[in-house]
Amino acid sequence: GNHEDTYDFSNYRNRFSMPNHEETESMYYSFNLGPVHFIAINTELYHIETDQMNRLEKQYDWLIDDLKAATTKEIREERPWIILFGHRPMYCSTLNEDDCGNINTRTRVGLNGTMFALEPLLAEYGVDMVIWAHEHTYERLWPLYDYTVLNGTDQPYTNPRGPFHIISGSAGCCVVPGVFKPRHPEWSAFHSREYGYTRLMVLNKTHLHLEQVSDDQDGKVIDSVMLVREHHENFTQYITDL
């Protein structure tokens, strides 16, 4: 995250050894757990003022290779869920105009609106869920692409036609929670400023259950959703007209 970038991430890099750390400096990595392929990326490479272009290009190429490997027919049948996580969100409805409150976030559309854009990769490789933080809030979005909601059925999270984004940044922050914009955008399904944490339960290859637990309300579940993907496929066929 943005609190680890001081001195070229040296404190982080010297304290943590993530999978394949010799190649990636622990900046990005992936691992498998049950029917899920998890992918971690470093979103700070899109925001640091010093030159990180070489690192960003290397991460982007690595991400494409990782997604290609995870979406071969044999592997996707064995491990269908793909969940990507990073620090800075592509979308949010908080008052943060210099970051995810900006309509064209760097992680979403790339540097200069063209280079290393992540959202097209989410669609091309059918990434099921994306988890972000940074904002000191919790927010659940409808499945979407380029600010367009892509519900697959009258049950929005049953066979959705776009990635499902979650912002889980309210746990443990020592500052005032973020403030949401007065107007709730149509692509945001639920948000909360309460301190809490997100609980994710992967039930099987087709069902994933998510809950937001409020610490302010002594462990009450304030939001929950069941994500159902009977066929894990890419989303490009649904966004060609956007």
Order of alpha helices (4+ residues) and beta strands (2+ residues): alpha-alpha-beta-beta-alpha-alpha-beta-alpha-alpha-beta-beta-beta-beta-beta-beta-beta-beta-beta-alpha
